[in-house]
């Protein structure tokens, strides 16, 4: 039997290597029950360390289920940008496995790996739709979904006649380690362990360095401010954040996060056997996170690198959390910023000093703002409202610590923008650029967001808004006639012939303000064009392309004073995104015109042999040869 080849985390990844790493962590879409790419029973396993030894093919790295790499997660349905995103997550998983000597164990999993595997799944809505090539096949529809959602949609497709494929078997991975005393269960994936490793190209696989395989990820962390250098200013004499936001941090001995929360859920969710009639006067039910905080299960603590043992414990927890939840960021880069003595942090801890959520930030009090560097919540707690609760307490903490800080600034990728918008952030940066340019770290491919603080208590603002909403609803109900029941229309009764009615003959319609010809203001103003998803998909692919770095933001007039004298119709990818989200593109032709305008402007201003002109030519060629055909293809 031929050997099963698998790439080392230190091996630079071409497309085949990236696909192999992703397929290992994605279930097969052919409904065979395969939880991910894995070798056959008793098949020899070899780790490839050198590029010249790489000989990956469907034969040398074939899955035991017999299906192609691309069928694991329906990778053949995904756009290049989504492949790149998943490849970075898969590389981080391989690094964790290699450090724990489990790279050859395809059964092994733990909390960190499961947390990363959840990031292989796509969010619902337009973000998920824009990650697929335009294809309505069942594989395209269901790839990227969790096992439970995939099974549900499979049954739906089967019942509707769209697919005759039976629902896939849902299996859960478990830890299968010689150090574990567990016997396993019938639901665990039955993957045979691989035989001992015989590394090709070396006698023994060396340990993976901290930055191994992260060169491509480091592009997102390169600093562009100030002509390629970033000035870090230490704030002297500013308010210190040493100490804890909560005066006492009890060590609650609970082995499982959910072990002692059943009573919390009952007290916050359960109700009487017979529900009372709905009334806006009823108090709102508390979220579980609010009840946990009230009972002391979770605490908030402010932390900085002051050399104390307690601070190191919390900072290490923050570092580990960010490394798990932010696979695009190099691990050494995260560790350096979290441990930086100029950085500050706010951690949500439970069960002693276990960090379940946190924020690392850099204060620039003398400039009137702070920069949020990292913000993350552990995967197992993201559906409990921890993110919003964390941001509310972070805003309160900043208000109590700094007197003259009014703005938050942060860079967010496409998957985090939605969260920050819910927390009051906006893409419209009103803070003077002179105040922050050159101080904060600039990340390529990310969007700068701003939040302006107002003098309110953010920890109780949600209750205040709920009370205001209840007051408004009470006034609406007092003036509304929606509770009135009007007589039915005789033409709708059984046995009556169809007739044409004038709108004036329909009871209650005139009283509701209906007119014969609705004005333009009464029509929905947020209807998106039919090609919105395709244009979003194309724009995201352009933003992710490696040659798009000069065109992601508008040209800075301060850095290039004469640019706008030559270019009368400037365009860039950020402006295109703003126009797309604002509904300015009514058809694809306008979108294509702006893409070409980006390249034409660059070639007009820059010499043909410059790095900018070469990047524009390559980006335009990629758009015309790869994206334009799909963009113009009719449904």
Order of alpha helices (4+ residues) and beta strands (2+ residues): beta-alpha-beta-alpha-alpha-alpha-alpha-alpha-alpha-alpha-alpha-alpha-beta-alpha-alpha-beta-beta-beta-alpha-beta-alpha-alpha-beta-alpha-alpha-alpha-alpha-alpha-alpha-alpha
